[in-house]
């Protein structure tokens, strides 16, 4: 990838735009599920394929140990994790990174529907 370009730039741009549309409409203070449902609708309206609560297995020496549940997978290429807390826990980005590793994907977005909207891009450099 040429220097200065972002992984899945067009896709992440579209999802971030959808995130702000949802936040501007619903504001802060709802449960996470309401934001997830609105974001799913907004993304589908934008032409994206959205899978919710996707389970990804974790293997050890060829045997499944456990599964991790991803909030949302967009177009089969982008992990999206949503949070609707007042303060974002410092482990939230690590959680997204873990999902990326398990799903063998390169990029994820952490979307925080907090008192102020915020998003964070997480990259799996080991992909």
Buried (B, 14 or more C-beta within 10 A) or exposed (E): EEEEEEBBEEBBEBBBEBBEBBBEEBEBEEEEEBBBEBBBEBBEEBEBEBEBEBEBEEEEEEEEEEEBEBBBBBBEBBBBBBBBEEEBEEEBBEBBBBBBBBBEBBBBBBBBBBEEBBBBBBBBEEE
